[in-house]
Each structure stands twice: as structure tokens, then as C-alpha cells.
Amino acid sequence: MIMSDISLQLVKEYFEMCGFYVYTNCKHQLQKADASGRDYIDLFVINPEPKGRPTSKRLSLTADDLRAIPRAVVDVKGWHTERFSPSLLGKQGVLSFVSPASLRFARKVFGDGAFYKILVISKLPASAELCRVLAAKLREGGVDYVLEFPRILTELTAYVKVNYNYTRSDVLQLLRLLRQYDLIKEPQMEIPFKGKKGRGRAK
């Protein structure tokens, strides 16, 4: 697994934890953007047994919220060095996964029936006002919900069992080992060396 795949793999494991079938969009290595729109969607997810109907008014979903989503297209932005602010929406391609061409391609995959559009981001802005602005712009652009990486990591880490060997998932196996050796502790999921002097900072 290469580093550029880690963020996507975490998201895949999270949806599977929530009971979804997850289909990775196998993108072609093209010199130019695919006119069909297929290159902008990372995952297609299908929930075979949705629990109720989506009712959350919040932009950011929890695992419980996700279980009400029947199906969705997902785009993963693994930009972990900064919070996701409204200014980032000006970057080329940020909302390409909800472009008309991308949605037409998604309908070919899903067939009949509605689907949701979910953007996976680092973290929402710290400011409540910036969160409101971001939510308005995302929904105006066609995004229904976001997932934040801290929630994904926290809920995945709580999910793994230290006495189970995750031979089919490098990601879950790593989280299991971090818990096994007390590098991540519950319930706060604190990293014990965080903030201590004389230790290197995480990159």
C-alpha cells in the first residue's frame, strides 16, 4: 500500500464498518480529465439494510447517521495539514465529483433510485460562522454531507479488537497494534507521547 492510498483505505474500512458494500472506482491513468466524469468519484457505497431514513440536518455525519444512507458517491480529500475552509472550494476539481458528468456516470452505476453525495475532509472550520458558510456553499454545489477524518479514525479505533488478527486489512491491523501497545488509549483515544518534551513531532 502506498501512502497516497491510506486516506482512501481508511474511508473504505469506515463504510464497511457501518455495513456498506464498497466499490472502488478504478480510475484510468489519463493525461486529461475523463469527459464521462468517472475520474472524479472515489467510491460507490451501498447500504443493503439502511436503518430508517436520513434525517440529520448537520453537515457532518456520524456512523449512526450513515446507517440511514442507502447509497452514495464519495470523494476523499486527504488534505490533513489544514482544516477544510470555504476558500478551498475555489481549488480546481474540489467539487468535480458532483459535476453533471460525474452524476450521470453515477446513475449508470446505481441505476434507478436516489443517492447521496458525501465529501470526506480533514476537519470543519473552528469558527461556527465559517462552518455555516461552508455548509451553505457545499450544499449549493450539490454536496449533501461531509465526513471528518478525526471521527473516522476515532470510531475505527474504537471498533477494532485487540485480540483479533486483521489479516485482510493492513489499516485495521495497524490500529489494533496501536491499541495493543497502549499507544492509543480509550475513552479519550489520547496519544500518550503527545505534547511531551524531547519527542519528535508527528509528520
C-alpha positions in Angstrom: 0.0 0.0 0.0 1.4 3.4 -0.9 1.0 6.5 1.2 -1.5 8.1 -1.2 -3.8 5.2 -0.7 -4.0 5.4 3.1 -6.8 8.0 3.3 -8.9 6.2 0.8 -8.4 2.9 2.6 -9.4 4.4 5.9 -12.6 5.6 4.4 -13.3 2.2 2.8 -12.9 0.5 6.1 -15.2 3.0 7.8 -18.0 2.4 5.4 -17.6 -1.3 5.7 -17.7 -1.0 9.5 -21.0 0.7 9.0 -22.4 -2.2 7.0 -21.9 -0.9 3.4 -20.8 -2.6 0.3 -17.9 -0.5 -1.0 -16.9 -0.3 -4.7 -13.7 1.5 -5.5 -13.8 3.4 -8.8 -10.9 2.1 -10.8 -9.7 5.2 -12.5 -7.8 5.2 -15.7 -4.4 6.9 -15.8 -5.4 9.6 -18.3 -3.5 12.7 -19.4 -6.7 14.7 -19.3 -9.8 14.6 -17.2 -12.2 11.9 -18.4 -15.1 13.6 -20.1 -17.5 11.0 -18.7 -16.9 12.3 -15.2 -15.9 8.9 -13.8 -12.4 10.0 -12.7 -13.8 12.3 -10.0 -15.6 9.7 -7.9 -13.5 7.7 -5.4 -16.1 5.3 -4.0 -19.6 4.0 -4.6 -21.2 2.7 -1.4 -24.4 0.7 -1.0 -26.1 0.0 2.3 -28.2 -3.3 1.9 -30.1 -2.6 5.1 -30.5 1.2 5.8 -31.8 2.0 9.2 -34.7 4.5 8.7 -34.3 7.5 6.5 -31.6 10.2 6.7 -32.9 13.0 8.9 -29.7 14.7 10.1 -29.7 18.5 9.5 -26.0 18.6 10.3 -23.4 18.8 7.6 -21.0 16.3 9.3 -22.2 12.7 9.7 -21.6 10.2 12.4 -21.6 6.4 12.0 -25.2 6.3 13.3 -26.2 8.9 10.7 -24.5 6.9 7.9 -26.5 3.8 8.7 -29.6 5.6 7.3 -27.9 6.4 4.0 -29.0 3.8 1.3 -26.3 4.6 -1.2 -23.8 7.4 -2.0 -20.9 8.5 -4.1 -17.9 9.5 -2.1 -14.9 11.8 -2.8 -11.9 11.7 -0.4 -9.8 14.8 0.1 -6.9 13.6 2.2 -5.6 17.1 2.9 -4.5 16.6 6.5 -2.4 19.7 7.1 -5.3 22.2 7.4 -9.0 22.5 8.2 -11.3 22.5 5.3 -12.3 26.1 4.8 -14.7 27.8 2.3 -11.6 29.2 0.4 -10.6 25.6 -0.5 -13.7 25.3 -2.6 -12.0 27.6 -5.1 -9.4 24.9 -5.9 -9.9 23.2 -9.2 -11.6 19.9 -9.0 -12.8 20.0 -5.4 -16.5 19.6 -6.4 -15.9 17.7 -9.6 -17.4 14.6 -8.2 -20.8 16.3 -8.2 -20.5 17.7 -11.7 -23.3 16.8 -14.1 -21.0 14.4 -16.0 -20.0 12.6 -12.7 -23.6 12.3 -11.6 -24.6 10.9 -15.0 -21.9 8.3 -14.6 -23.1 7.5 -11.0 -26.6 7.0 -12.2 -25.3 4.4 -14.7 -23.7 2.6 -11.8 -26.6 2.8 -9.3 -29.5 2.5 -11.8 -32.8 3.8 -10.5 -33.1 5.5 -7.2 -31.7 8.5 -5.4 -28.2 8.6 -4.0 -26.3 10.9 -1.7 -23.1 12.9 -2.3 -20.5 12.7 0.5 -17.2 14.6 0.7 -14.6 13.3 3.1 -12.5 16.1 4.6 -9.8 16.8 7.2 -11.8 18.9 9.7 -14.5 21.5 9.6 -13.5 25.1 10.3 -13.2 26.0 14.0 -15.4 29.1 13.6 -19.1 28.5 13.7 -19.7 31.2 11.1 -17.2 29.6 8.7 -18.9 26.3 9.2 -22.3 27.9 8.2 -20.7 29.5 5.2 -19.0 26.2 4.2 -22.2 24.2 4.7 -24.2 26.7 2.5 -21.6 26.6 -0.3 -21.2 22.8 -0.2 -25.0 22.2 -0.4 -25.4 24.9 -3.1 -22.7 23.0 -5.0 -24.5 19.7 -4.7 -22.8 18.0 -1.7 -25.2 16.5 0.9 -22.9 15.7 3.7 -19.3 15.6 4.8 -17.3 13.0 6.9 -14.4 14.3 9.0 -11.2 12.2 9.3 -10.9 12.6 13.2 -14.3 11.0 13.6 -13.4 8.2 11.1 -10.1 7.5 13.0 -11.7 7.6 16.4 -14.7 5.4 15.5 -12.5 2.9 13.6 -10.0 2.7 16.5 -12.9 2.1 19.0 -14.2 -0.6 16.6 -11.1 -2.8 16.4 -10.5 -5.5 18.9 -7.0 -6.1 20.3 -7.5 -9.9 20.5 -8.4 -10.2 16.8 -5.9 -10.6 14.0 -7.0 -8.5 11.0 -5.0 -10.4 8.4 -7.1 -8.9 5.5 -6.7 -5.3 6.4 -3.4 -3.5 7.0 -5.2 -0.5 8.2 -7.2 -2.3 10.9 -4.2 -4.3 11.9 -2.2 -1.2 12.4 -5.0 0.4 14.6 -5.2 -2.9 16.5 -1.5 -2.8 17.2 -1.6 0.8 18.4 -4.2 -0.2 20.9 -2.5 -3.4 21.9 0.7 -1.5 22.9 -1.2 1.4 24.6 -0.2 4.0 22.0 -3.9 4.9 21.7 -6.0 4.7 24.8 -9.7 4.8 25.4 -12.0 6.6 26.1 -10.2 9.8 25.0 -8.1 7.9 22.4 -5.2 10.0 23.5 -1.7 9.5 22.1 0.5 9.3 25.2 3.6 11.0 23.8 1.7 14.0 22.5 3.0 17.2 24.0 5.9 15.7 25.9 9.3 17.3 25.6 12.1 15.6 23.8 10.0 13.7 21.4 9.8 14.3 17.7 6.6 15.8 16.3 4.3 13.6 14.1 4.7 14.3 10.5 
